[in-house]
Amino acid sequence: MSSVQLWTLIFVVLSFGLYIYIAYASRVNTTAGFYVAGGGIPAPANGAAIAADWMSAASFISMAGIIALSGNGYGASVYLMGWTGGYVLLAMLLAPYLRKFGKYTVPDFVGDRYSESARLIAVVCAIVVSFVYVAGQMSGVGVVFQRFLGVDTTVGVIIGMVIVFMYAVLGGMKGITWTQVAQYTVLIVAYLIPAVAISQKLTGIPVPQIGFGQIMDELNGLQRDLGFAEYTQAFTSTNMMNMLLITAALMFGTAGLPHVIVRFYTAKSVRAARFSALWALFFISLLYLTAPAIGAFSKLNILQQLPGTEEASAPAWYQSWKEVGLIEFTDKNGDGLINMTAATDAANELLINNDIVVLATPEIAGLPAPIVGLVAAGGLAAALSTASGLLLVISSSVANDVYYKRINPQATEARQLLVGRIAMGGAIVVAGYLGINPPGFVAQVVALAFGLGAASFFPILVLGIFWKKCTAAGAVAGMIAGLSTTLAYQIWTIDIYGGSDGLFGINETAFGTIGMLINFAVTITVSQFTTKPTEAMQQLVEDIRYPGRSELVAAHAAGELDDDLLHGEHRDGEHS
């Protein structure tokens, strides 16, 4: 066993042991504890948990790789803008009002605000979005285990499945929340330490956000010499239209992701929900302001070390990542040299997977083995923290919104918890399969999920809060139209399925914005011609937007309002 593998194993065992201990200490036996941690998580801790839930394998493992390798640094800025800007929308448009409405899940809000039919459609949307998203997380787990512990990708994903099963099924949202606080600590330390060390080594400045500006001229020059566009040049890999649409899809998708929204139900109060968003932005910014530096440092080191080098004498990190299939070299001209050029695809001999950049950065920079092992543990923390939140959404959608609300309303707490845990176990198995057979690299898969979130949930949540006359029929039609068109377009255009150029050159990760606009248009149009919500529901929607708690809001949050009062004598054609 190499020193890197030894240190990786040490950090992985210690961190996994900590996660399981926290879950055991936080185990729950109530549905409120399982779904929303009893609504008692302090704002700073909730903010750290949101950040861990949010900063998935895509953020930790893949984002800096996209910035460094997918075209140039400018083009990949869409991920930085979209994934952070969404939290402004969450804090201002959704989080406090959803918390004040007082339900467990996004489908729960949709069902209570609109109708039981809308609830079922929302359950389908939540499950589709969550499974697409979780595929990227489990794939990231496999990448880490494959490279750093010499374990087959399939075995690595299975190990990740077992760990998530142990702490997510045992502790529910309460266990997941406090585990995610620990996971955030691990991942941010693992991300910042190598960034600071590399910045000091390359520039003499220990602040990476400042240091990477010192290497831009050199990096631009290296890219020009190889025939690539400058690292900072605008609109070289992504045109202006797609940059706008992708940024919007990621932003609105952030505000529509069920596993992020459910976090605000765990806050102690509406005020705490707002502060949770503020803390989350702070914790997220620590990584997101560092990612451009990591990408630039890695690209500089790669361009300094590989082009024109004989493959036999390439650095050790190159050989290690090539052995696991994440670097591919084809000696097309037979000269034995690694040629990197933008002249033609036929002349470019090197293909580096986006997902290795952060994980390989300490090795590329020649940092010691303990830091390499720490970064591997951080990557696993990022992937598992998000996976657990997504799996809880799937579990709660099945157990609370389908089983309890539709099939067996008389189910005891114990029976609801049992169904929830069984549903989570089944979801973990499906997630593992998707992780072993992902439809793309980590960040690409995750970006697809954001498009689906924007196209399905964001419009009906915003309209449900700010337009009291939005109808159940409108919401159902809008969700179906937005989700189906976006999913169909993604399948049609993504490389491994259809590979089509699409309509007007719109990227598959950008179409979520179009799907969202379709959802808005359909929901508003249908709402004009269908039965309006009851006076009580319209008054409730009005009241949740104002400071304080009216008697109506308080009674609704406590579950004391009669369903007939809110929805009329008949819901979806059946007497309540």
C-alpha positions in Angstrom: 0.0 0.0 0.0 1.4 3.4 -1.0 1.6 6.3 1.4 -1.2 8.1 -0.4 -3.5 5.1 -0.1 -2.5 4.7 3.6 -3.3 8.3 4.4 -6.5 8.2 2.4 -7.6 5.1 4.3 -6.9 6.7 7.6 -8.9 9.8 6.8 -11.8 7.8 5.3 -12.0 5.5 8.3 -11.9 8.3 10.8 -14.5 10.5 9.0 -16.8 7.5 8.3 -16.6 6.5 11.9 -17.5 10.0 13.0 -20.5 10.1 10.6 -21.9 6.8 11.9 -21.3 7.9 15.6 -23.2 11.2 15.0 -26.1 9.4 13.4 -26.3 6.9 16.2 -26.3 9.7 18.8 -29.0 11.6 16.8 -31.3 8.6 16.1 -35.0 9.4 16.0 -38.3 7.7 16.6 -40.8 10.3 15.4 -41.8 11.4 11.9 -41.0 15.1 12.7 -37.5 14.1 13.7 -37.1 11.8 10.7 -38.3 14.3 8.1 -37.4 17.8 9.5 -35.2 17.1 12.5 -38.1 18.3 14.8 -37.7 21.8 13.4 -35.1 22.6 16.0 -31.8 23.2 14.2 -30.0 26.5 15.0 -29.4 28.8 12.1 -25.5 28.5 11.9 -25.7 24.7 12.1 -28.5 24.6 9.6 -26.5 26.9 7.3 -23.5 24.5 7.5 -25.8 21.5 6.8 -27.3 23.4 3.8 -23.8 24.1 2.5 -22.8 20.4 2.8 -26.1 19.3 1.3 -25.5 21.8 -1.5 -21.8 21.4 -2.2 -22.0 18.0 -3.7 -19.5 16.0 -5.7 -20.1 18.4 -8.5 -19.0 21.4 -6.5 -16.0 19.7 -4.8 -14.8 17.2 -7.4 -16.0 18.5 -10.8 -16.5 22.3 -10.8 -12.9 23.3 -10.8 -12.3 20.7 -13.5 -14.9 22.3 -15.7 -13.4 25.7 -15.1 -9.9 24.4 -15.9 -10.5 22.0 -18.8 -13.9 22.7 -20.4 -12.9 25.4 -22.9 -11.6 28.1 -20.6 -12.1 29.7 -17.2 -14.5 32.3 -18.5 -17.0 29.9 -20.0 -17.3 27.8 -16.8 -18.2 30.9 -14.7 -21.9 30.0 -15.3 -21.6 27.4 -12.6 -20.3 29.9 -10.1 -22.9 32.5 -10.9 -25.8 30.1 -11.2 -25.2 27.9 -8.2 -24.7 30.9 -5.8 -27.3 33.3 -7.2 -30.0 30.7 -6.6 -29.6 31.2 -2.8 -30.5 34.9 -3.2 -33.8 33.7 -4.8 -34.3 31.1 -2.0 -33.7 33.6 0.8 -36.0 36.3 -0.7 -38.7 34.4 -2.6 -39.2 31.0 -1.0 -37.5 29.9 2.2 -39.3 32.1 4.8 -42.7 31.7 3.3 -42.4 27.9 2.9 -41.3 27.7 6.5 -44.2 29.8 7.6 -46.6 27.6 5.6 -45.4 24.7 7.9 -45.2 21.4 6.0 -42.6 18.6 5.8 -41.7 18.5 2.1 -42.1 20.3 -1.2 -44.8 17.8 -2.4 -46.5 18.4 1.0 -46.7 22.2 0.3 -47.9 21.5 -3.3 -50.6 19.1 -2.1 -51.8 21.4 0.7 -51.7 24.6 -1.5 -53.2 23.1 -4.6 -54.6 19.5 -4.6 -53.9 15.8 -4.1 -53.4 15.4 -7.8 -50.8 18.2 -7.7 -49.1 16.4 -4.8 -48.7 13.2 -6.8 -47.2 15.0 -9.8 -44.9 16.9 -7.4 -43.8 13.5 -5.9 -42.9 12.3 -9.4 -41.0 15.5 -10.1 -39.1 15.2 -6.8 -38.2 11.6 -7.4 -37.0 12.2 -11.0 -34.9 15.3 -10.0 -33.4 13.6 -7.0 -32.5 10.4 -8.8 -30.8 12.3 -11.6 -28.9 14.4 -9.0 -27.9 11.5 -6.8 -26.4 9.6 -9.8 -23.7 12.3 -9.9 -22.9 11.9 -6.2 -22.5 8.1 -6.3 -20.4 8.4 -9.4 -18.1 10.8 -7.5 -17.8 8.3 -4.7 -16.7 5.6 -7.2 -14.1 8.0 -8.7 -12.5 8.6 -5.3 -12.4 5.0 -4.2 -11.1 3.8 -7.6 -8.1 6.2 -7.6 -7.1 6.5 -4.0 -7.8 3.1 -2.5 -7.4 1.0 -5.7 -10.9 -0.3 -5.4 -13.1 -1.0 -8.4 -15.7 1.7 -9.1 -18.6 -0.7 -8.5 -17.2 -1.8 -5.1 -16.5 1.9 -4.2 -20.1 2.9 -4.9 -21.4 -0.1 -2.9 -19.2 1.0 0.1 -20.7 4.5 -0.2 -24.2 3.0 -0.3 -23.6 1.1 2.9 -22.3 4.1 4.8 -25.2 6.3 3.6 -27.7 3.6 4.5 -26.3 3.3 8.1 -26.5 7.0 9.0 -29.4 8.2 6.9 -31.8 5.3 7.7 -30.9 5.4 11.4 -31.0 9.1 12.1 -33.3 10.5 9.4 -33.1 14.3 8.9 -31.8 14.9 12.4 -28.9 12.5 12.0 -28.3 13.7 8.4 -28.2 17.3 9.6 -25.6 16.9 12.3 -23.6 14.5 10.1 -23.6 17.1 7.3 -22.2 19.7 9.8 -19.3 17.4 10.3 -19.0 16.7 6.6 -18.9 20.4 5.8 -16.0 20.8 8.2 -14.1 17.9 6.5 -14.8 19.1 2.9 -14.0 22.8 3.4 -10.7 22.0 5.3 -9.8 19.5 2.6 -10.5 22.1 -0.1 -8.8 25.1 1.4 -5.5 23.6 2.7 -4.2 22.5 -0.7 -5.5 25.8 -2.3 -3.5 27.9 0.2 -0.4 25.7 -0.1 -0.4 25.8 -3.9 -1.0 29.5 -4.0 1.9 30.1 -1.7 4.1 27.7 -3.7 3.3 29.3 -7.1 2.8 33.0 -6.3 4.2 33.5 -2.8 0.7 34.7 -1.8 -1.1 32.4 0.7 -4.6 33.7 -0.3 -5.6 31.7 -3.4 -8.4 34.2 -4.4 -5.6 36.8 -4.8 -2.8 34.6 -5.8 -4.5 33.1 -8.9 -4.7 36.6 -10.4 -0.9 36.7 -10.5 -0.7 33.7 -12.9 -3.3 34.8 -15.5 -0.8 36.4 -17.9 1.4 33.2 -17.9 -1.6 30.9 -18.2 -3.1 33.0 -21.1 0.3 32.8 -22.8 0.6 29.1 -22.5 -2.9 28.6 -23.9 -2.0 30.9 -26.9 1.2 29.0 -27.5 -0.7 25.7 -27.8 -3.4 27.2 -30.1 -6.1 27.4 -27.5 -8.2 30.5 -26.7 -6.9 32.6 -23.8 -8.1 31.4 -20.4 -9.9 34.6 -19.7 -11.3 35.2 -23.2 -15.1 35.5 -23.4 -17.6 33.3 -25.3 -15.1 30.8 -26.8 -16.7 27.5 -25.6 -20.2 28.7 -24.8 -22.0 31.4 -26.7 -23.8 34.3 -25.0 -27.3 32.8 -25.3 -26.3 29.5 -23.7 -24.3 31.2 -21.0 -27.5 33.2 -20.1 -29.8 30.2 -20.3 -27.4 27.9 -18.3 -26.9 30.5 -15.6 -30.6 31.0 -15.3 -31.3 27.3 -15.2 -28.8 26.7 -12.5 -30.1 29.7 -10.5 -33.8 28.9 -10.7 -33.0 25.2 -10.3 -31.2 25.9 -7.1 -34.4 27.6 -5.8 -36.5 24.7 -7.0 -34.5 21.7 -5.6 -36.5 19.8 -3.0 -33.5 18.6 -1.0 -32.4 22.2 -0.5 -35.8 23.6 0.2 -36.6 21.0 2.8 -33.7 22.3 4.8 -35.6 25.4 5.7 -38.3 23.3 7.3 -35.7 22.2 9.9 -35.1 25.8 11.1 -36.6 26.9 14.4 -38.6 29.8 13.0 -39.2 31.9 10.0 -36.5 34.3 11.1 -34.1 31.4 11.6 -34.9 30.2 8.0 -33.7 33.6 6.6 -30.5 33.4 8.7 -30.0 29.8 7.7 -29.8 31.1 4.0 -27.4 33.8 5.1 -25.1 31.4 6.9 -25.3 28.9 4.0 -24.2 31.6 1.5 -21.2 32.4 3.8 -20.2 28.8 4.1 -20.7 28.1 0.4 -18.7 31.2 -0.6 -15.6 29.8 1.1 -15.4 27.0 -1.5 -16.9 28.8 -4.5 -14.5 31.8 -4.3 -11.6 29.2 -4.1 -12.7 27.0 -7.0 -11.5 29.4 -9.8 -8.1 29.5 -8.1 -7.9 25.7 -7.9 -8.9 25.5 -11.6 -6.3 28.0 -12.7 -3.5 26.6 -10.6 -4.2 23.1 -11.9 -4.4 24.2 -15.6 -1.0 26.1 -15.2 0.7 23.0 -13.7 -0.7 20.7 -16.3 0.4 22.9 -19.2 3.8 23.3 -17.7 4.3 19.6 -17.0 2.8 17.6 -19.9 2.9 19.2 -23.4 5.9 18.0 -25.3 6.9 15.5 -22.7 7.7 11.9 -23.4 4.9 9.8 -22.0 7.4 7.4 -20.4 8.9 10.3 -18.4 5.5 12.0 -17.5 5.0 12.8 -13.8 3.8 10.0 -11.4 0.4 11.6 -11.0 -0.2 11.3 -14.7 0.6 7.5 -14.6 -1.6 7.0 -11.6 -4.7 8.6 -13.1 -4.1 7.0 -16.5 -4.1 3.6 -14.8 -7.7 4.1 -13.6 -8.8 5.4 -17.0 -9.4 9.0 -16.2 -6.6 10.2 -18.4 -6.4 8.9 -21.9 -3.4 9.3 -24.2 -3.3 8.3 -27.9 0.0 8.8 -29.7 -1.6 9.7 -33.0 1.7 10.8 -34.7 3.8 8.1 -33.2 6.5 10.4 -31.8 6.1 9.3 -28.2 5.4 12.8 -27.0 2.2 14.1 -25.4 0.8 16.7 -27.8 -1.8 19.1 -26.6 -3.1 21.4 -29.3 -6.3 23.1 -30.5 -5.3 22.9 -34.1 -7.6 19.9 -34.8 -9.2 17.2 -32.7 -7.1 14.7 -34.6 -3.9 16.4 -33.5 -4.8 16.6 -29.8 -3.6 13.4 -28.1 -4.6 13.9 -24.4 -8.0 13.7 -22.8 -8.3 14.5 -19.1 -11.5 13.8 -17.3 -12.9 16.9 -15.6 -13.6 15.0 -12.4 -9.9 14.5 -11.5 -8.7 18.1 -11.3 -9.4 18.8 -7.6 -8.5 15.2 -6.5 -5.3 15.3 -8.5 -4.3 18.9 -7.6 -2.2 18.1 -4.5 -0.3 15.4 -6.4 0.1 17.7 -9.5 1.6 20.4 -7.2 3.8 17.9 -5.3 2.1 18.3 -1.9 2.7 15.6 0.7 0.6 12.4 1.0 -1.5 13.4 4.1 -3.0 16.4 2.1 -3.8 14.1 -0.8 -5.6 11.7 1.6 -7.4 14.6 3.2 -8.7 15.8 -0.2 -10.0 12.3 -1.0 -11.9 12.3 2.3 -13.3 15.7 1.5 -14.5 14.5 -1.9 -16.3 11.6 -0.2 -17.8 13.9 2.4 -19.2 16.2 -0.3 -20.7 13.3 -2.3 -22.2 11.5 0.7 -23.7 14.6 2.3 -25.7 15.5 -0.8 -26.6 11.9 -1.5 -28.1 11.6 2.0 -30.3 14.7 1.6 -31.5 13.6 -1.8 -32.3 10.1 -0.5 -34.3 11.6 2.3 -36.4 13.6 -0.2 -37.2 10.4 -2.1 -38.0 8.6 1.2 -40.3 11.3 2.5 -42.0 11.7 -0.9 -42.9 8.0 -0.8 -43.6 7.5 2.9 -45.3 10.9 3.8 -46.8 12.1 0.5 -47.9 8.8 -1.0 -48.3 6.2 1.8 -49.5 8.4 4.7 -51.4 11.1 2.7 -52.9 8.8 0.1 -52.8 5.2 1.0 -53.0 4.9 4.8 -53.9 8.1 6.7 -54.4 6.1 9.9 -50.8 4.8 9.9 -49.0 5.1 13.2 -45.7 7.0 13.7 -43.9 3.6 13.9 -45.4 2.4 10.6 -44.7 5.7 8.8 -41.0 5.5 10.0 -40.8 1.9 8.8 -42.1 2.8 5.4 -39.8 5.8 5.2 -36.8 3.6 6.0 -37.8 0.9 3.6 -38.2 3.6 0.9 -34.8 5.0 1.6 -33.2 1.6 1.4 -34.8 1.0 -2.0 -33.7 4.5 -3.1 -30.1 3.8 -2.1 -30.1 0.6 -4.3 -31.3 2.6 -7.3 -28.9 5.4 -6.6 -26.0 2.9 -6.5 -27.0 1.5 -9.9 -27.1 5.1 -11.4 -23.7 5.8 -9.8 -22.2 2.8 -11.4 -23.8 3.7 -14.8 -23.9 7.5 -14.8 -25.2 9.4 -17.9 -22.2 11.7 -18.0 -19.4 13.3 -15.9 -20.4 14.4 -12.4 -21.1 18.1 -12.9 -22.9 17.5 -16.2 -25.3 15.0 -14.5 -25.9 17.5 -11.7 -26.5 20.3 -14.1 -29.3 18.3 -15.8 -31.0 17.9 -12.4 -31.0 21.7 -11.9 -32.7 22.1 -15.2 -35.4 19.7 -14.2 -35.8 21.5 -10.8 -36.2 24.8 -12.5 -38.7 23.5 -15.0 -40.8 21.6 -12.5 -40.9 23.2 -9.1 -39.8 26.8 -9.2 -42.8 28.3 -11.1 -45.5 26.5 -9.0 -43.7 27.4 -5.7 -43.4 31.1 -6.6 -46.9 31.3 -8.0 -48.2 29.4 -5.0 -46.8 32.0 -2.7 -47.3 35.2 -4.6 -50.4 34.6 -6.8 -53.3 33.6 -4.6 -55.5 32.7 -7.6 -53.1 30.2 -9.1 -55.2 27.0 -9.4 -54.6 23.3 -8.8 -55.3 22.5 -12.5 -52.9 25.1 -13.6 -50.1 23.8 -11.3 -50.6 20.2 -12.5 -50.6 21.2 -16.1 -47.5 23.4 -15.6 -45.5 20.8 -13.8 -46.3 18.1 -16.4 -45.5 20.5 -19.3 -42.2 21.8 -17.8 -40.8 18.5 -16.6 -41.8 16.4 -19.7 -40.4 18.9 -22.2 -37.2 19.4 -20.4 -36.6 15.7 -19.7 -37.4 14.9 -23.3 -35.0 17.6 -24.6 -32.2 16.4 -22.3 -32.5 12.8 -23.5 -32.7 14.0 -27.1 -29.5 16.1 -26.9 -27.2 14.5 -24.2 -24.3 12.7 -25.8 -24.8 9.1 -24.6 -28.4 9.0 -25.7 -29.2 11.2 -28.7 -26.4 13.6 -29.2 -28.6 15.9 -31.3 -27.6 19.6 -31.7 -31.1 20.5 -30.4 -33.2 23.5 -31.2 -31.3 26.7 -32.1 -28.1 25.3 -30.5 -29.6 25.3 -27.0 -27.4 23.2 -24.7 -29.1 20.3 -22.7 -28.1 22.0 -19.5 -29.6 25.3 -20.6 -33.0 24.0 -21.6 -34.3 24.0 -18.0 -34.8 27.8 -18.4 -37.0 27.2 -21.4 -38.9 24.5 -19.5 -39.4 26.9 -16.6 -40.9 29.5 -19.0 -43.2 26.8 -20.5 -44.3 25.9 -16.9 -45.1 29.5 -16.1 -47.0 30.0 -19.3 -49.1 26.9 -19.0 -49.8 27.4 -15.3 -50.9 31.0 -15.7 -53.0 30.2 -18.8 -54.8 27.2 -17.4 -55.4 29.1 -14.1 -57.4 31.7 -16.0 -60.0 29.1 -17.0 -60.2 26.8 -14.0 -61.8 26.8 -10.6 -60.1 29.3 -8.3 -58.9 28.4 -4.8 -61.3 28.9 -1.9 -61.5 32.2 -0.1 -59.8 30.6 3.0 -56.9 29.4 0.9 -56.5 32.8 -0.8 -56.5 34.5 2.6 -53.9 32.0 3.9 -51.6 32.7 0.9 -52.1 36.4 1.5 -51.3 36.1 5.2 -48.0 34.1 4.9 -46.4 37.0 3.0 -46.8 39.5 5.8 -44.7 39.7 9.0 -46.1 38.0 12.1 -48.5 35.1 12.3 -52.1 35.6 11.7 -54.6 33.3 13.5 -55.2 31.6 10.1 -51.5 30.9 9.6 -51.0 29.7 13.2 -54.0 27.4 12.9 -52.8 26.0 9.6 -49.3 25.4 10.9 -50.8 23.5 13.8 -52.9 21.4 11.5 -56.1 22.7 13.1 -57.8 23.9 9.8 -60.5 21.7 8.3 -59.6 20.5 4.8 -63.0 21.4 3.5 -62.4 25.0 4.5 -59.2 25.3 2.5 -60.2 23.3 -0.5 -63.9 23.2 -0.6 -66.2 20.2 0.1 -64.7 18.1 -2.7 -61.0 17.6 -3.4 -60.2 16.1 -6.8 -63.7 14.8 -7.1 -63.7 13.0 -3.7 -65.2 14.0 -0.4 -62.4 14.7 2.2 
